[in-house]
Amino acid sequence: MLAPLSEVTTRVTVQELLLRALEERPGERIALHVAAQAVTLCQQMTSTPDIPLPATTTGQALQICCELTTLHPALTTRQAPT
C-alpha cells in the first residue's frame, strides 16, 4: 500500500499542542501550513484565527488540507519517529 508513495520531502514533529488545537476547532476541514520551525493550523472557510504551533521541521514548506475526521484519528494512533 505504501510502495507507490513518493519519497518523503518534509518531516514535521509537533508537540501535543496540535491535538489539543484540533480538538478545540469547530468545522470539518482544516489546513496545516508547514514552514521553518513552525506549523500553523488554519480553519478553512471560517473567521476562526489561525493557531501557530512550535514544531521541528525539515524539508520544503507545504500546505496540507484535509478533513478533521481523517487527520485526528491518524495523529492519535501515530508512532513516535524512529
Secondary structure, DSSP 8 states (H G I E B T S, - for coil): --TTS----EEEEE-THHHHHHHH--SSEEEEEEETTEEEEEETTS----EEEEEEEEE--EEEEEEHHHHHHHHHT-----
